[in-house]
């Protein structure tokens, strides 16, 4: 499951489209902050509010569910936490479905890698 897509579809951030919201969602530098973070600085000019105030408003309005269990404002960011049981079930389902292909990709296929 694409958790960023799930968050972006449910987050109403000013005039930003779902795709714009999706592109802004990132991983916080510290996992204790949350699993995903949305910066509110870009919204400050159009909403005429401080990023921290926007983050508080977005966090309060975000509808949590069985996937996203918490939305919290931290400075100018909204941090989201994913339900650990749901995440584990999603991962196990992928492992069982993909079997020996789980974790593999074609990234870098056909390119030269230099190892020192």
Secondary structure, 3 states (H helix, E strand, C coil): CCHHHHHHHHCCCCCCCHHHHHHHCECCCCCCCCCEEEECHHHHHHHCCCHHHHHHHHHHHCCCCCCEEEEEEECCEEEEEECHHHHHHHHHHHHHHHHHHCCCCCCCCCCCCCCC
